[in-house]
């Protein structure tokens, strides 16, 4: 029986540049725990929803 691995959100992590979230236009390091969870779920499920980041 195949095991499912958790999906992760890919973040472009180049030295000297701020990583931008794949789901919203905000820098990844500015996400609070709820924003991380929301944006990761948005990306993993390809959901067409707005941003909750503040």
C-alpha positions as CSV (number, residue, x, y, z in Angstrom):
1,X,0.0,0.0,0.0
2,X,1.6,3.3,-1.0
3,X,2.2,5.9,1.6
4,X,1.3,9.5,1.0
5,X,3.9,12.1,1.8
6,X,2.8,15.5,3.0
7,X,2.9,18.2,0.3
8,X,5.2,21.1,0.9
9,X,5.2,24.6,-0.6
10,X,8.1,25.3,-2.7
11,X,9.9,28.6,-1.9
12,X,12.4,30.3,-4.1
13,X,15.3,30.7,-1.7
14,X,18.1,32.6,-3.4
15,X,20.8,34.2,-1.3
16,X,20.4,37.9,-1.1
17,X,16.7,38.0,-2.1
18,X,13.5,37.7,-0.1
19,X,11.6,34.5,-0.8
20,X,8.1,35.2,-2.1
21,X,5.2,33.0,-1.3
22,X,3.8,30.9,-4.2
23,X,0.2,31.7,-3.2
24,X,0.5,35.5,-2.5
25,X,2.8,38.4,-3.2
26,X,4.2,38.6,0.3
27,X,7.6,37.6,1.5
28,X,7.5,34.1,3.0
29,X,9.3,35.2,6.2
30,X,6.5,37.8,6.9
31,X,3.8,35.0,7.2
32,X,2.5,34.2,10.7
33,X,1.6,30.6,11.5
34,X,-2.0,31.0,10.2
35,X,-0.7,32.6,7.0
36,X,1.8,29.8,6.5
37,X,-0.9,27.2,6.8
38,X,-3.4,29.1,4.6
39,X,-0.9,29.7,1.8
40,X,0.6,26.2,1.9
41,X,-3.0,24.7,1.6
42,X,-3.8,27.2,-1.1
43,X,-0.8,26.2,-3.1
44,X,-1.1,22.4,-2.5
45,X,-4.7,22.4,-3.5
46,X,-4.4,25.0,-6.3
47,X,-7.3,27.0,-4.8
48,X,-8.4,30.3,-6.3
49,X,-8.7,32.3,-3.2
50,X,-7.5,35.6,-1.9
51,X,-4.8,36.4,0.6
52,X,-5.3,36.5,4.4
53,X,-1.9,38.0,5.1
54,X,-1.8,41.4,6.7
